[in-house]
């Protein structure tokens, strides 16, 4: 059937629609979703009243034996089917069209299937007077009281009649049920014509997964997200709705075309969200019990949104920053979705918006990542093997990230924004990029804490990263100065160390592996300036081998090696070399063998 616009009535003429057993129950009709229902129903009623076409985005699914099983869109399809059924009932058309409407059914439970079939029998509604559809159905002999335990049936009834504690045209003004949408004087015959004509007012894009060469295995993966209406699903729907709004309202022709391209049925963001991108999170999810695709995807997108606007965030009290980091709470994986509003970036007093550039970057980054043969460990370092660019689900929660890792996340996005990993290069450019980035962000202060703790420090490190070429990082550092400045902070000093090392590697590739071996040794975590500088602070490479040999003897992950901590061998040698008076000066006195003490002395020299 391809990827054309179609109405539900037209679809039901060609084949049956069956909500598969693996799908969640009819969540739009759940208690607690009153405002969600009301918003969607209002858009449907508006299309009927104005005769302006409403396109309900995309419906994807699997086809077999003249049966269509939706992967994405079952919520919208069910609500749309109920709207058709109710209008047919009120228009006196149910006896004529009940057979076609019965082509819509649920595979979930026998009770759900039977209930849908009973709705399509016009004889069951001979005594209905157009009022209180919910009460009428529940009083019928064909309606079993046990059906009230079926969550799908409960949700269908709630979608038809709304919650009993809300009203339609009353003071509460919540139209959370189909019946509440309509007044007695509404022309149901005209509504029915609008739904079933050759130019229907409510349509959607119909897409078969088989048209894209996607297997039923992927279909199962993408439905393994559980039975709850997740924050990610609401977020995704709002993002797609936002793109559609921009495509419709943007006046500039060039911009309009760009927004419209995001909605392309085959290559646009909506289809990717539900296919290629979802599959990426599935593949990187570990064992089936802990994949939790929606939660991880939601965390990733929140990090991406913060990443995109980091340069413009003022500080820790910025509302945008506070929301996207879940400031004051356990971590950013506990964010409660509150609607699209917190994501609309506001600068000065202008109306908030999500820029075209954000969606364009997301599209490019995700596509290049998927096109690259990469593993989660390609983005880690020797001293931080737990970091994951694609969040994982461990110990019943999504893995969180700290400020340092946010900068690493930013750097990875920069890499894939530029291009994918080059083929037949052993991932050389990615390895070099990640090495420089981790060395840069891992610098620690005299207290043993990370030097990147605040928004300001994050922005400073991002500013450095932005000036580098991610796919040719050594070349981009050739013309940078490696001389310390009087006011250089720890971050800038580390950057200049990276510049010096990059220059040496560019002169002789043999230096690269030597530097890497030293950087991952003991507690050095990328910082090896003490192996590269003289006592007066000048860079000196010809003494590197001797210093490196000694460093391996003297230090391990905990500090001084056992051999040199016995009888304070290293401490005595240090005091002898430095001189007693100088060693006793503030910040210079060495009193133990721990890595914290020696880090301060050899890695954080002023």
C-alpha positions in Angstrom: 0.0 0.0 0.0 3.1 2.2 0.2 3.5 5.4 2.2 0.4 7.5 1.2 -2.2 9.3 3.2 -5.2 7.2 3.9 -8.2 7.3 6.2 -9.2 4.6 8.7 -12.3 4.0 6.7 -10.3 3.3 3.5 -7.9 1.1 5.4 -10.7 -1.0 6.8 -12.1 -1.5 3.3 -8.8 -3.2 2.2 -7.9 -5.2 5.2 -8.5 -5.9 8.9 -6.6 -4.0 11.6 -5.6 -6.1 14.6 -3.9 -4.6 17.6 -1.3 -7.3 18.4 -1.0 -9.0 21.8 2.5 -7.7 22.3 1.2 -4.1 22.2 0.3 -2.3 25.4 -3.4 -1.9 26.4 -5.3 1.1 25.2 -3.4 3.6 27.2 -5.1 6.8 26.0 -8.2 5.8 27.7 -6.6 5.3 31.1 -7.6 7.2 34.2 -5.1 10.0 34.7 -4.8 10.7 31.0 -7.8 13.1 30.9 -5.9 16.1 29.5 -4.1 13.9 27.0 -7.4 12.6 25.7 -9.0 16.0 25.7 -6.2 17.5 23.6 -6.4 14.8 21.0 -10.2 14.7 20.9 -10.4 18.4 20.5 -8.2 18.3 17.4 -10.4 15.6 15.9 -13.6 17.5 16.6 -12.1 20.7 15.2 -11.3 18.9 11.9 -14.9 17.7 11.7 -16.3 21.2 12.4 -14.1 23.1 10.0 -13.6 20.4 7.3 -9.9 21.2 7.4 -7.8 18.1 6.9 -6.1 16.7 10.0 -3.1 14.4 9.3 -2.3 12.1 12.3 1.3 11.7 11.4 2.5 8.1 10.7 1.1 4.6 11.4 3.7 1.8 11.0 3.0 -1.9 11.1 3.3 -5.4 9.8 1.2 -6.9 7.0 0.2 -10.5 6.7 -2.8 -12.3 5.0 -4.8 -9.1 4.6 -4.3 -8.2 8.2 -2.5 -5.1 9.4 -0.9 -5.1 12.9 0.2 -1.6 13.9 3.6 -1.1 15.5 3.2 2.5 16.2 -0.1 4.3 16.2 -2.4 1.9 17.9 -3.5 4.5 20.4 -4.5 6.9 17.6 -6.1 4.2 15.6 -8.2 2.9 18.5 -9.5 6.4 19.3 -10.2 7.1 15.7 -12.1 3.9 15.3 -14.2 4.7 18.4 -14.9 8.1 16.9 -16.1 6.5 13.6 -18.2 4.0 15.6 -19.9 6.7 17.8 -20.7 9.0 14.8 -22.0 6.0 12.8 -24.2 5.1 15.8 -25.5 8.7 16.2 -26.0 9.1 12.4 -28.0 5.9 12.2 -25.5 4.3 9.9 -24.3 1.5 12.2 -26.5 -1.2 10.7 -25.0 -0.5 7.3 -21.3 0.0 8.3 -21.0 -2.3 11.3 -19.5 -5.1 9.2 -16.6 -2.9 8.0 -16.0 -1.4 11.4 -15.8 -5.0 12.8 -12.5 -5.3 10.8 -10.9 -3.5 13.7 -10.1 -5.7 16.6 -7.8 -6.5 19.5 -5.6 -9.6 19.8 -4.9 -8.9 23.4 -7.8 -10.8 25.1 -10.8 -12.7 24.0 -12.9 -10.3 26.1 -11.5 -7.3 24.2 -12.2 -8.9 20.8 -15.7 -9.9 21.8 -16.5 -6.5 23.2 -15.4 -4.8 19.9 -17.6 -7.1 18.0 -20.6 -6.4 20.2 -20.1 -2.7 19.6 -20.5 -3.2 15.9 -23.8 -5.0 16.2 -26.4 -2.3 15.6 -29.1 -4.4 17.3 -27.4 -4.0 20.6 -28.1 -0.2 20.5 -31.8 -0.1 19.4 -32.8 1.6 22.6 -30.0 4.1 22.8 -31.4 7.7 22.9 -28.1 9.6 22.4 -27.4 10.2 26.0 -25.0 8.5 28.5 -23.4 5.9 26.2 -21.3 4.6 29.1 -24.3 3.9 31.3 -26.2 2.4 28.4 -23.5 -0.1 27.5 -22.9 -1.2 31.1 -26.6 -2.0 31.6 -26.9 -4.3 28.5 -27.3 -8.0 29.0 -24.5 -8.7 26.4 -22.1 -6.7 28.6 -20.5 -9.0 31.1 -19.6 -7.5 34.5 -16.3 -9.4 34.3 -15.4 -7.2 31.3 -14.8 -4.4 33.7 -11.6 -6.1 34.7 -10.2 -6.0 31.2 -8.0 -2.8 31.0 -8.6 -2.4 27.3 -12.4 -2.4 27.7 -12.2 -0.1 30.7 -10.1 2.3 28.6 -12.5 2.1 25.6 -15.4 3.0 27.8 -13.5 5.9 29.4 -12.6 7.2 25.9 -16.3 7.0 24.9 -17.8 8.6 28.0 -14.9 10.3 29.7 -14.3 10.2 33.5 -17.5 10.6 35.5 -15.8 13.3 37.6 -15.2 15.6 34.6 -17.7 17.4 32.4 -17.9 18.4 28.8 -19.6 21.6 28.2 -19.9 22.3 32.0 -17.6 24.4 34.2 -14.7 22.0 34.2 -14.5 22.1 30.4 -12.6 18.9 30.1 -13.7 17.1 26.9 -12.0 13.8 27.8 -14.6 11.5 26.3 -16.0 11.3 22.7 -19.6 11.8 23.9 -18.6 15.0 25.6 -17.4 16.5 22.3 -20.8 16.7 20.7 -23.9 18.7 21.3 -27.4 17.5 20.5 -27.7 19.8 17.5 -24.5 18.5 15.8 -25.0 17.1 12.3 -23.7 13.6 12.6 -24.7 12.7 9.1 -22.4 15.4 7.8 -19.6 14.3 10.1 -20.0 10.7 8.8 -19.7 11.9 5.2 -16.5 13.9 6.1 -15.0 10.7 7.6 -15.9 8.4 4.7 -15.8 10.5 1.6 -13.1 10.3 -1.1 -11.6 13.4 0.6 -11.7 12.5 4.2 -10.9 15.2 6.8 -8.9 12.9 9.1 -6.1 10.9 7.6 -2.6 9.4 8.4 0.4 8.1 6.6 0.3 4.4 6.3 3.7 2.7 6.3 4.4 -1.0 6.1 7.7 -2.0 7.8 8.3 -4.6 5.0 8.5 -1.7 2.6 11.8 -0.7 4.3 13.2 -4.2 4.6 12.6 -4.3 8.3 11.9 -7.7 9.9 9.3 -8.8 12.4 12.2 -9.3 14.8 12.7 -5.6 14.8 8.9 -5.2 15.2 9.1 -7.3 18.4 12.1 -5.3 19.7 10.3 -2.0 19.2 7.3 -3.3 21.2 9.3 -4.5 24.1 8.9 -1.1 25.9 6.3 -2.3 28.3 2.7 -1.6 28.9 2.8 1.9 30.4 2.4 5.2 28.5 6.0 6.4 29.0 7.5 9.8 29.3 9.4 9.1 26.1 6.3 8.3 24.2 4.7 11.6 25.2 7.9 13.5 24.6 8.3 11.8 21.1 4.7 12.7 20.2 5.2 16.3 21.3 8.5 16.6 19.3 6.9 15.3 16.2 3.9 17.6 16.7 6.3 20.5 17.1 8.1 19.7 13.8 4.7 19.4 12.1 3.6 22.8 13.5 6.8 24.5 12.3 6.4 22.9 8.8 2.9 24.3 8.7 3.4 27.7 10.1 6.9 28.7 8.9 6.5 31.5 6.3 10.0 31.3 4.7 9.9 28.8 1.9 13.4 27.4 2.4 12.8 26.9 6.1 9.4 25.4 5.5 10.9 22.8 3.1 13.6 21.9 5.7 11.0 21.3 8.4 8.9 19.3 5.9 11.9 17.1 5.1 12.0 16.1 8.8 8.6 14.6 8.3 9.5 12.6 5.2 7.7 9.2 5.5 10.8 7.2 4.6 13.7 9.3 5.8 12.3 11.6 8.3 12.7 11.8 12.1 9.4 10.1 13.0 10.1 6.8 11.2 13.7 6.8 12.5 12.5 7.3 16.1 10.5 4.1 15.8 12.9 2.0 13.7 16.6 2.6 13.3 17.1 4.8 16.4 15.1 2.5 18.6 17.0 -0.5 17.3 20.2 1.2 18.3 19.1 1.5 21.9 17.9 -2.1 21.8 21.2 -3.4 20.6 23.1 -1.4 23.3 20.7 -2.5 26.0 22.3 -5.7 27.4 20.1 -8.6 28.4 16.4 -8.5 27.5 15.3 -7.9 31.1 17.2 -4.6 31.4 16.8 -3.0 28.0 14.2 -0.4 29.0 14.4 1.3 25.7 12.1 4.2 26.4 13.7 5.3 29.6 17.2 5.2 28.1 16.1 7.0 25.0 14.4 9.7 27.1 17.6 10.2 29.1 19.7 10.4 26.0 17.5 13.1 24.4 17.5 15.1 27.6 21.3 15.0 27.6 21.4 16.0 23.9 19.1 19.0 24.5 21.4 20.2 27.3 24.4 19.5 25.2 23.0 21.6 22.3 22.4 24.7 24.4 25.2 24.4 26.9 27.1 27.4 25.5 24.1 29.6 26.1 23.3 28.5 29.7 24.1 31.1 32.3 24.8 28.9 35.3 23.5 26.3 37.7 20.3 28.3 38.4 19.3 28.5 34.8 15.8 26.9 34.5 16.8 25.0 31.3 19.8 23.5 33.0 17.9 22.8 36.3 15.3 20.8 34.4 17.5 18.8 32.1 19.9 17.8 34.9 17.1 17.2 37.4 19.0 19.5 39.7 18.5 18.8 43.4 17.3 15.2 42.7 19.2 11.9 42.5 20.3 12.3 38.9 19.1 13.3 35.4 17.5 9.9 34.8 14.7 10.8 37.2 13.3 13.7 35.1 9.5 13.7 35.1 8.2 14.8 31.7 6.1 17.9 32.0 5.3 18.6 28.4 7.2 20.4 25.6 7.4 23.7 27.4 10.6 23.2 29.4 12.4 22.3 26.1 11.5 25.5 24.3 14.6 27.6 24.6 14.0 31.2 25.6 16.5 33.9 25.0 15.7 37.3 26.5 11.9 37.7 26.4 11.3 36.1 23.0 8.9 33.2 22.6 10.5 29.9 23.3 11.4 27.6 20.5 13.4 24.5 19.5 15.6 25.4 16.6 15.8 23.6 13.3 19.5 23.2 14.0 18.9 21.0 17.0 16.8 18.5 15.0 19.3 18.7 12.1 22.2 17.9 14.5 20.3 15.1 16.1 19.5 13.6 12.7 23.1 13.8 11.6 24.6 12.5 14.8 22.3 9.5 15.1 22.7 8.5 11.4 26.5 8.8 11.5 26.7 6.8 14.8 24.5 4.0 13.3 26.6 4.0 10.1 29.8 3.5 12.2 31.0 0.2 13.5 31.5 1.3 17.1 31.1 -0.4 20.5 30.3 1.3 23.9 33.9 0.7 25.0 35.2 2.9 22.0 34.2 5.9 24.1 35.7 5.0 27.4 39.2 5.4 28.8 41.4 3.3 31.1 40.3 5.2 34.2 36.6 5.4 33.3 35.3 2.2 31.8 31.8 2.7 33.0 30.8 5.7 30.9 28.2 5.0 28.2 27.3 7.4 25.4 24.1 5.4 24.9 22.7 5.0 28.4 22.3 1.5 29.8 19.9 0.2 32.4 21.5 -1.3 35.5 20.3 -2.0 39.0 16.8 -0.9 38.1 17.7 2.5 36.8 19.3 4.3 33.8 23.0 5.0 34.1 23.6 8.6 35.0 26.5 11.0 34.1 28.5 13.6 35.9 29.7 17.0 34.7 33.0 15.6 33.3 31.0 12.9 31.3 28.6 15.6 30.0 31.6 17.2 28.3 32.7 13.8 26.9 29.1 13.4 25.7 29.4 16.8 24.0 32.7 15.7 22.3 31.2 12.5 21.0 28.3 14.4 19.5 30.8 16.8 17.9 32.6 13.9 16.3 29.5 12.3 14.8 28.1 15.7 13.8 31.2 16.1 11.6 31.1 12.6 10.0 30.9 8.9 10.7 34.0 6.8 11.6 36.1 6.3 8.5 36.2 2.8 7.1 39.4 0.7 7.0 41.2 3.0 9.5 41.0 0.9 12.7 38.9 3.8 14.1 42.1 5.9 14.4 40.5 9.3 14.3 37.9 8.3 17.0 40.6 6.8 19.2 42.8 9.9 19.0 39.8 12.2 19.6 38.6 10.3 22.6 42.2 10.1 24.0 42.6 13.9 23.8 39.1 14.6 25.2 39.5 12.2 28.2 43.0 13.5 29.0 41.6 17.1 28.9 38.6 16.6 31.1 40.1 14.2 33.6 42.4 16.8 35.2 42.0 17.0 39.0 42.6 19.8 41.5 44.6 19.7 44.7 41.7 18.3 46.6 41.6 15.3 44.4 38.3 16.3 42.9 37.5 16.8 39.2 38.4 20.3 37.9 35.2 20.3 35.9 32.4 20.7 38.4 30.4 23.8 37.4 28.6 25.0 34.4 31.3 27.6 33.9 34.0 24.9 33.9 32.0 22.8 31.5 31.6 25.7 29.1 35.4 26.4 29.3 36.2 22.9 28.4 33.6 22.8 25.6 35.1 26.0 24.2 38.5 24.3 23.9 36.9 21.2 22.3 35.0 23.4 19.8 38.3 24.7 18.4 39.6 21.3 17.6 38.9 19.1 14.5 37.4 15.9 15.9 38.5 13.8 12.9 42.0 15.2 12.7 42.7 16.3 16.2 46.5 16.2 16.1 46.7 18.4 13.0 44.3 20.9 14.4 46.6 21.3 17.5 49.8 21.9 15.5 49.5 25.7 15.5 48.4 26.0 19.1 50.8 27.3 21.8 52.1 24.8 24.3 53.6 27.4 26.6 52.1 28.0 30.0 50.7 31.4 30.6 50.8 33.2 33.9 47.0 32.9 34.4 46.5 29.4 33.0 44.2 27.3 35.1 44.5 23.5 35.4 42.3 22.9 32.4 44.4 25.2 30.1 47.6 23.7 31.4 46.3 20.2 30.5 45.3 21.4 27.1 48.9 22.8 26.5 50.3 19.4 27.5 48.0 17.8 24.9 49.3 20.3 22.3 52.9 19.5 23.1 52.2 15.7 22.9 50.3 16.1 19.6 53.2 18.0 18.0 55.6 15.3 19.0 53.4 12.6 17.7 53.0 14.5 14.4 56.8 14.5 14.2 57.2 10.9 15.1 54.3 8.4 15.4 56.3 6.2 17.8 55.6 8.7 20.5 51.9 8.0 20.5 52.0 4.6 22.1 54.6 5.7 24.6 52.5 8.5 25.7 49.4 6.3 25.9 51.2 3.7 28.0 52.2 6.4 30.5 48.9 8.2 30.5 47.0 5.1 31.7 49.6 4.1 34.3 48.9 4.4 38.0 46.9 7.5 39.0 48.1 9.7 36.1 44.8 9.6 34.2 46.2 11.3 31.1 48.4 13.9 32.9 52.1 13.1 32.4 53.5 16.6 32.4 56.2 15.6 35.0 57.6 13.2 32.5 57.8 16.0 29.9 59.0 19.1 31.7 62.2 20.2 33.4 62.3 21.7 36.9 62.2 25.2 35.4 59.0 24.3 33.5 60.5 23.9 30.1 59.3 21.1 27.8 62.0 18.4 27.5 61.4 15.2 25.6 64.9 13.7 25.5 64.7 12.6 29.2 61.3 11.0 28.9 62.4 7.3 28.7 64.4 7.6 32.0 61.7 9.3 33.8 59.1 6.9 32.5 61.1 3.9 33.6 61.4 5.3 37.1 57.7 6.2 37.2 56.8 2.6 36.6 59.0 1.5 39.5 57.8 4.2 41.9 54.0 4.4 41.3 50.9 2.2 41.0 47.2 2.8 41.2 47.3 3.5 45.0 50.3 5.7 45.1 53.9 4.6 45.8 54.6 1.0 45.0 55.2 -1.4 47.9 58.9 -1.6 47.2 59.5 2.1 47.4 57.1 2.8 50.3 59.0 0.4 52.6 61.4 2.5 54.7 60.1 5.6 52.8 62.7 5.0 50.0 60.9 7.4 47.6 60.2 10.0 50.2 63.8 10.1 51.3 65.0 10.4 47.8 62.6 13.2 47.1 63.6 15.1 50.2 67.3 14.6 49.4 66.7 16.0 45.9 64.5 18.8 46.9 66.2 20.0 50.0 64.7 20.0 53.5 63.9 23.7 53.7 62.1 23.7 50.3 60.2 20.5 51.2 58.9 22.1 54.3 57.4 25.0 52.4 53.6 25.3 52.2 52.0 22.8 49.8 55.3 21.1 49.2 55.7 18.9 52.3 55.4 15.2 51.4 54.2 13.1 54.4 52.8 9.8 53.1 52.7 7.4 50.1 49.1 8.0 48.9 48.2 8.8 45.3 46.5 12.0 46.5 49.8 13.3 48.0 51.9 12.4 45.0 49.4 13.6 42.5 49.6 17.1 44.1 53.3 17.0 43.9 54.1 15.6 40.5 50.9 16.3 38.5 49.7 19.7 39.8 53.0 21.6 39.9 52.6 25.4 39.7 
